[in-house]
Amino acid sequence: MSPRDPIADLRRVAFLLERAHEATYRVRAFRSAATALAALPAGEVAERARTGRLTELPGVGDVTARCVAESLAGEEPVYLRRLVATEGTDLDAEAAALRAALRGDCHTHSDWSDGGSPIEEMALAAVELGHEYLVLTDHSPRLKVARGLTADRLRRQLDHVARLNAALPEGFRILTGIEVDILADGSLDQDEELLSRLDVVVGSVHSGLNDDRARMTRRMLTAVANPHLDILGHCTGRMVSSRPAGVTGPGDRAHRRRTRPESDFDPDAVFAACAEHGKAVEINSRPERQDPPKRLIRRALEAGCLFALNTDAHAPGQLDWQRFGCERAARCGVPVDRVVNTWSAEDLVAWAHTHQPG
């Protein structure tokens, strides 16, 4: 039996654990082991496995060493096989059609802010999923807890992305972007000249989530009218406690999460403004967000809004969470042609830049 690629198998396990929303320490164990093995000279992984010395390497434990040994023996690791067997239910026809039409993801994070992986790892995971582009939207400076990007750091990131794009597979590109905080007065938390250089700008409320209805509505209307904002992110700010159907994995258990109620605002006014200004409403696919709720997706649809079906991914495996957003969008009757990330990269960027002054 021919050996498998143990490093690829370890990374696949990490990807599936991330997608299943398993504990971070478990994901890190497999990613750390893959990184440690990838640094070894050719042949040393097999030699260490043969002599039982894999666990002498920092970052390689008993479980990951067992996976490596099984891969080298030509067997699909038992841990990986169990994960694959519990991947979840198939999408219904409408949700599957929407998922198949998606060409990219407009809301993702890297280790430049509060994501867990380098930009290149996120990009390569998107390539494997069949995406044509990934919009990188790390946080803006006021969100210090998430290591938001100052103007200088964002400029450095733009240069880094340009270098990465030159090396990525043909037909795929990282689009530049930001998840910019919508501040208390509705202004956007980044230099306007820099915002004008970005391909796509997502704007979200992360603070003052308990503002009264009138104040929050004014704040969101001001942001939506800003020509630099393209997509209104997770508009209610809610956090829910339940997992969606199909998110399972080895050791699956009830995950304790903080919950947060929806912010209070006038959705009809905000969605009407989004439609008037040609801005998209995000359907956030994160299991703990599921934002906006289905009743508000339907109201945005009735208002004539465009949508962006995003993962808000902070790790490579989370990029496959779009299926959850697709299920919710399909149940609400969102048509494919109203979802901006079913468009090509060129059309998406051209649409975003129609909002710019001049």
N, C-alpha and C positions, 0 to 999 in steps of 0.2 A: 504494500500500500504506500503510495507516494506521500511524503510529508506535506502538511498544510503550512501556511504562513502563520506562525504563532503570534507575531506582532499584529498582523491584520485581525486575527481572531480576538486578541485582547482589546483592540480598539473597537471592534464590532460589539463586544460585550459592553464596553463603556457607553457606546452610542445607545444601545437598547436600554441600559439602565437609566440613562438621562431621559430617554423618551418615556419611560415608565415612571418618571418622577421619583426614583429611588433616592436614598440618602446620599448626600454629597461624598461622604467618606468612602462609600462603596464604589462610586464612580471613580474617585481619585485613585483607589487602589489599582484599578485596571489601567487607567491612563498612565500612572506613574510606572507601572511595570512595563508597559509598552515603550515608554520613553527610555527606561534603563536598558532594555534589550536592544533598542534601535541604535544605541551608542556603542555597542560591542562590535569588534571585528567579525568578519564573515567566518562562520564555523564555530564561534565561541558559544553561541546559545546552545547548539546541539551538544557540544562537549560538556558544558555545565549541566545540561539536563541528564546526560549519560552518567556523569559522576556524582549527581545529587548535590551540586553546588549552586543551583539557581538562587536559593534563598540567602546566599551570602551577599547578593547584590542589594544595595539600598533600594527600597521600593518594590521588591519582589517577596511576596509572602507564600504561605503554603498553598492557598487557593489558586493564586495566579500561576505558581510553579506547576501545579497539577494541570491547569489549562494548557500551558506550554508543552508539557510532556505529551498530553493527548494530541495536540496539534502536530507535533513532530512525528508521532506514531501514525499520522494520516487519519486520525479520527476527529470528528467535530467534537470540541470540548463539551462535556456534559453540562456545564454551566451555561454555555451558549445555546445548546440544544433546548434546555428548559426555557430560556428566555424567548427563543423563537417560537416555541410551542404556546406561549402565553402572550403573544403579541396583541391580541384583541380581535374584535369582531370586524368583519368586512363592512365597508361603507355601503349604504343603499345607492341606488342608481343615480339619483340627483346629486348627492354629495360626492360620489365618485367622479361624476362628470365635471363638477366644479373643481375638485382636486386635480384632475387631469389637465384642466385648462390653465392652472396657475403656472406662471413662468418664473416667479421669484418671490422673495419675501422682503417687505419694506420696513421691518422693525426688528433689528437684531443687535446684540451687544457682544463685545469682546473684552479681553482682559485689560484693555486700555481704560475701561471704567469698571463696572461691577460684573462683567462676564467672567467666565472661568477659563476661557481658552484663547489662544492667539488668533488674530484675524485670519491667518492662512488656514488654520484648522477649521474654523467656521466656514471659510470659502470652499475648502475641499469637501467638507460634508455636504454642502449645498450642491456641489457638482455631482456627488454620488446620488443625491436624491433626484437628479435630473433638472435642477434649476438652471436657468440661463443667467441669472444675476442674484446678487444678495445686496440689499441696501444696509450699510453699516451705520447704525444709529446709536452710538454711545452717548452717555448723558452729558448735560451741560453743566457749567461750573457751580451753580448754586446748590446742586445736589451733592454736597461734599461727602455724605455717607456712601455714595456710589462712585466716588472718585471722578466726578464730572470733569470734562475737558475744558481747561482754560483756552483762551484764543490761541496762545502759543502752542499748547499741546495739540489742539485741533489742526493747526497748520502743519505740525510735524506728522500727524496722522495722514493728512492728505498726501504728503510726499511719500509716506510709507505705502499707502494704497496704490499710488501710481507705480511704484516699483513692483509691488505684488502683481498688479494687473499685467505687467509685461511678462511675468513668468507663469501665469495661470493657464490652464488648458484653453485652446482656441474655442471661441463661442461662448465663453463665460466671462463675466466681469463683476467686480465689486463696484457698486455705485456708492458715492460718498453721501453721507447724510448725518443726521443728529436727531436724538430725541431731546428736544429743547423744552425746558420748563416754561410753562405758562405762569408768569408771576402774578402777584396780587392785583396789579393794575391791568393785567391782560397783555403786557409786553412780553417779548420773548427773550430768554436768558442767553443771548450770545450776540456778538458783534454783527451788525447788519451786513457789513461788507462780506464777512465770512459766510453768513447765511446765503447770500446771493451766489456764492461760488459752489454751493452744495447741489447735488443732484436732486435729493428729496429731503424734506424737513417734516418730521413728525413732531407735533406739539402736544404735551400732556400736562395735566395738573398733578403735582406731587405733594404740594403743601397747602395748608388752609383748606383741607377737604371738607371741613365742617362749616365753611362759609354759609351764610344764609342764602336763600334761593335767589333773591334779587342781586346780591353781590356776585355770586358764582355765575349767574347768567350774564351779567355785564362783562365779567372777566373773560368768559369763553367767547362771547360775541366779539370782543375787541381782538382776541387772538385769531379767530376765524377770519376777520377782516384784514389781518396783516398779510401783505402780499407774499411774505417769505414762508408762511405756513402752508403745507400741502395736505397733511393728514392729521385729523384730530384723534389723538391716541386715547385708549381706554377711558372713555368719556365720563363714566360714573365713578371711577376710582375704587369700585367695590372689590372685596376679596371674599370668596366663598369657601366653605370648608370641605365640600364633598369632591371626590374624584369623579370625573366623567366615566361612563361605561367604557370598558376596553383598556383602561390604564391599569395594568397589572404586571406582576413580575415575581421572581423568587423572593420569598420573605415578605410578600405583600401584606400590609397591615394598615390599619387606620392611621393616617398621618395627622398629627396635631398641627393645625395652622391657625394663625390669628385670622379672625374674620373682620370685615369692615363693611359698614353699610354703604349704600350708594350716596354720593353727593347729591344735594338737592339743587336742581336748576330747571329752567323751562326748556324741555327737550324740543318742543315744537318751534320755539324761536331759534334755538341753536341749530337745529337741523335745517330749518328754512334758510338760515344764513349760510350754512355749508353748501346747500344747493345753489343759492344765489351767487356765491363766490367761486363755485366750481371746486370746492374742497371735498376730500373723501373722509368718511367716517370709518375709523378702524373697527374691525371685528377681531378682537384680541383672543387668540386661541389658547392662552395659558390656562391650564386646568384650574388654578386657584383664582383666576379672574373671571373668565367667561363674560367679558365685558364688551359691548353693552348686553344686558339681558334681552331675551328674544322679543319682548313687547316693544323695546326701544329700537331694535333692528327693524321691526315692522313699521314703526313710525318714521324712521329715517328713510325707509324704502318709499313710503307714501309721500314723503316730502320731496322725492326726486333726487336723493343723495347718491353719490358714488360711494364705493366702499373699498377698503384695503384689507385683505384677509391675511393677517400677520400672526407670527408666533411670539414675538417679544422674546426670542430665544436668548438665553444666557450661556448655552452650552451646545455643542454640535448635535447631540441626540434630540434636543428640543426643537430643532428645525423641522422635525417630522410631526410636530403638533398641529400643523395646519389642518389635518384631518378633523380635529375637534371643531375648529372654526367652520370648516366646510359643512359639517353636520348641522350646526346651528343655523348657518346661512341658508342651507337648502330647505330646512324646515320652515323658514320665514319667507321662502319664495324669492330669494335674491338671485337675479339672473346673471349669467356669466358676463354679459357685456357691461354690467355696472361695477365690475370688480377691476380696479386699476392694475393689479398685479397679474392679470391675465394678458396684459399688453406686453409688447416687446420692450426692451430696455430703452430703445430710442424713443418710442412713443410715450413711455412713462416719463422720461426726462423732459421731453418736449411739452407734455401736459403740465408738469410741475413748473416749468419756466414760463408758461403763459401767465402765471400769477405775478411774475416779477414786473416791477415798474419799468417803463420804457420799452 
